[in-house]
Amino acid sequence: MAKKTTGKLYKAGTRGFWYIRYQFGGKDTRTRLLNPDGKPITREKEAQAAANRLLARIHETNKAEQLRTLKNDLQDAEQAAADAAAMLLNSRATIADGWRLFMSCPKRPASCKRFPADAIPRHTTAANYRSYYDRFSGWINEHSPAARLLSDVTPEIAAAFMEQIRQEGAPGTFNKYLQFFNCFFQTLANAGKITSENPFRDIDRAAPEYNSKKPLTVEQIARLIDRAAGEMRLLVALGYFTGLRLGDCCTLQWREIDLLRGVIERVPRKTAHTVKDKTQAAVKIGIPPYLFQMLAAVPEPERVGYLLPQFAEKYLDKGNHQITRQILKHFHDCGIETHRAGTGVQTTTDPETGGTVKSGCRAVVEVGFHSLRYSYISHNAEAGTPAAVIQRNAGHASPAMTEHYTKISDRAAVKYAAALQLPIADAEEVAPAAGDAPERAALRRLADTLPIEEVREILNHIRRA
């Protein structure tokens, strides 16, 4: 605490006014003393009383200032300590160690709690998240090598990374990345692993683009099966006759196939880790005669393990990308175009240099293995299979999802349209056109009354003749 402020009294001037001289705030100050009425003081005793009042006020002001300074010093010290603690905490949260930190948070997503950080199975949500983070850390090393800590990731760096994702992927992929990184930084902050702000927080989601796969016609499916060989033939047949997803077809086991009962029962891989009651999640799919013959043709001693051991090994070891490329090649070999026209890399020749020029946009796949699932649902719907059965077999959580998959073919549209007829009285029959032979008019009436299948048989017979 500083010394109490003191002063020196003195009288000056021809009128004998009293003054005080004192030090305050490092400055030498001289002040004429005034009585309570504001008039100059000429008597010493009164001057001493006025000086005491003045010095008392100065002393209190000085004391308050000292307390204020002390408080500020304490706040600065506390803030400095907090900043030092935050810096120490953030210094431990390196980008290289980010995934391990995330997996150590007790409030991490449930999909990441099922597995230890070093033993995450392929084709799980946790595996997808880890791939997102690995791509991010690799991008940081290449484009922002100075950023070593998670706290070094600025909103500008986050925006540049997400722009890269936007250019290379679909809006849905962009939104998956954004959702994960918002979750990643928020989870670390809630767990006290970092104190920095979430750099992805202000990035807007991309507007979704819906690109449903197209169903195939019966003729296309027959061509795909007939021209396939080995396990590919059975894989395509499984995709169409069961509606199972690619991963389920590749990893289907013989113990899930009951030829005596004529059904296939299994829990889809997509929901195997999220459902509590496995019995309620299992789908039961009847085996159509065509597929039954293919399965029954497999010698009984070979009906162990995976139905498609080669595809199972590829899928479980390297994922579905290699298998998907193999399937798309088979589609192309069968004359089925898989990409939307005008999308994908276009290769042309530069007329001046003669070199190869690549241009275009991201390829949009409209037809692929998932089209077999669309076809299974659509063709079942056209055949009159109850919607509840289709929903259960497809493993859909709601009728709305099954409805999304249902597509009506041209053949079905014409068939249903032909079913809408009105009775026509004899008197209202359309008269034959002038010059029409009676046989032509009779044939027209016959075509209007026969079922469409019989009309097709007659036409085929005429063509053969």
C-alpha positions, 0 to 999 in steps of 0.5 A: 500500500502506498504512503498516505498523501501529505501536504504543506500549508503556506500563505501567499499574496497581498491578501494573505490567502492560504494554499496547500502543496502536495504530491499526487499521482507523481505530480506536484500540485498547488491548490488554493484552499477554500471554505465551505462557502467557496471563499478563499481562507485567510486564517491558518486554523481554518486552512488546516481544517480545509487541507485535512478535508482535501487530503482525506479525499485524495487519500480515498481516491488513491486507495480506490485506485490502488484496489482497482489496480490490484484487482486488474492485476489479479484478473490479468494473472488469472487470465494469463494462467487460463491462457497458459492452461489452454495453450498447454491443453491445445498443444497436446491436441495435435492433428496427428493424434486427433483421431485417438483423442476423438475416440477417447471422448466418453460422449463420442457417437454411439457408432464409434463406441462399439469398437476400439480405435485400433480395431474398427471393422470395414464398412461401418460408420466408424470406419467412414469417419476415420477415412474422413479424418485421414483424408483431412489430416493428409490434406492439411499436411499437403496444403497447410503444413504449418498447422500442427495442432487442431487449434491451428485449423482456422475457418479459412483452412476448414473452408478450403478443405470443404471446397475440395470435397465439394469439387470432387464429390456429390452434395451428399458426400459434402454434407457427410464430411461437414456433419462429421467434422462439426461433431468431431470438434464439438465432441473434443470441446465438450470433453475438455480436450481442446478449447479452440472454436469449431472452425467448421461451425459456419460452413453451410450444408450443400443443397441435396441432389437426388439421384436414384438408380434406375430399375432395369427391364426384365430383358436387361436382367436376363441378358446380365445373367445369361452373359455372366459366368462363375460367381458373377452370374450368381451375384447378379441373380441374387441381387435381382431375385432377393433385392439384397444390397451388394454387401449382403449378396457378397457375404451371404452364407449357406447357413442363411439359405434354407433350400428345404423351406425355400427362404433366405434369412439374414440380418442386413449388414446396414442395420446389424450394428444398430438394432437391439432385437436381431430377430426383428431385424432379420429379413425373410426372402422367398427363393424364386424358382430360377434362383432356386435352380441355380442354388440347387445346382451347387454340389452339396459338399460345397454348401458351406461358408460363403455362397460366393467365397471369392466375392466375400474375400474381396469385399471383406478385404478391400471393400466394394470399390473393386467389385463395383468396377467389375460389375459396371464393366459387366453392365457395359459388356452387356450393352447397358449404359451406366452413367448419365449422358454428358457426365464424367470425364470426356476425352477429346483430341486437341486439334492444334497439339494433337494431345489428349484433353480431358474435361467434363464433370463428376460422373453420375451413375444411374445404373449399377448393382443397386438397380437390381434392388430397385428392379426387385421392388418395382417388379414385385409391386407390378406383380401385385406383391403386398407392400408390407411383404416388399417392405419387410423383404427390403428391410425398409423402416417405413413404407415411404422408403419402399415407395421411393424405390418403386418404379413403374415400367412402361409395360406395367403402365400400358397394362394398367391402362388397358384395364380401365375400360367401359362397356360399350353398347352394340348401338354405339360400336364404332362403325368401320371406316370407309373402304375397310374390309369386314375382316379388318373391322372384325380383327379390330374388335377382337383386339379390343376385347382380347387380353394383351398377352393373347394379342401379343401371341397372335402378332408373334404368330403372324410374324413367324408366318 
